[in-house]
Amino acid sequence: MKTNISYWNANLMIVISLLSIWFLSSFGAGILFSDYLDNFNIGGFKLGFWFSQQGSIISFVFIIVIYCFLMNKLDKKYDSGGD
């Protein structure tokens, strides 16, 4: 029972961490900090605009890949992969 609780605590920490990164990359960089980020350019576009249009989508894809990697590692650690 202890390992089950430890597994879910680790799972929640992964999810909370990745959701925080998701929030910062989409809402934070795209809306809250866009005026500051507009001082920088990437590919000829203002960085705030770039994050609103492309950066948040790219961040989401990276978050999915990181989630899969971390969950596979966690499943192997607790031997709960279902194999």
Secondary structure, DSSP 8 states (H G I E B T S, - for coil): -HHHHHHHHHHHHHHHHHHHHHHIIIIIIIIITHHHHTTSEETTEEHHHHIIIIIHHHHHHHHHHHHHHHHHHHHHHHT-S--
